[in-house]
Amino acid sequence: MSKCSICSNKIPELFLEKLKGTIIKKAGSSKQYPVCFECQKKFTTKEEMVKNLG
């Protein structure tokens, strides 16, 4: 199980190890940041999520 990059909570996995959330990238970077479903509700745009990465 992976952790959310914003709130550090564990992200549950669905069938075939898919995350119940999303993965975002910073502009110009190849590193991926998992984000949980609850943080997706709080921060609706990608820019807000990238700004709040921990």
URNOR-V22519 format. One record per backbone hydrogen bond with DSSP energy under -1.0 kcal/mol. CO is the residue of the C=O (numbers start at 0). NH is the residue of the N-H. E is the energy in kcal/mol with one decimal. If there is no record, write none. Layout:
co;nh;e
CO;NH;E
CO;NH;E
This chain:
co;nh;e
1;10;-3.0
3;7;-1.2
4;53;-2.5
8;3;-2.8
11;19;-2.3
13;16;-1.0
17;13;-4.2
18;20;-1.5
21;34;-3.1
23;32;-2.9
25;28;-1.8
32;23;-2.7
33;4;-2.8
34;21;-2.4
35;39;-1.5
36;40;-1.4
37;41;-1.7
38;42;-2.8
44;48;-1.8
45;49;-2.6
46;50;-1.9
47;51;-1.3
49;52;-1.1
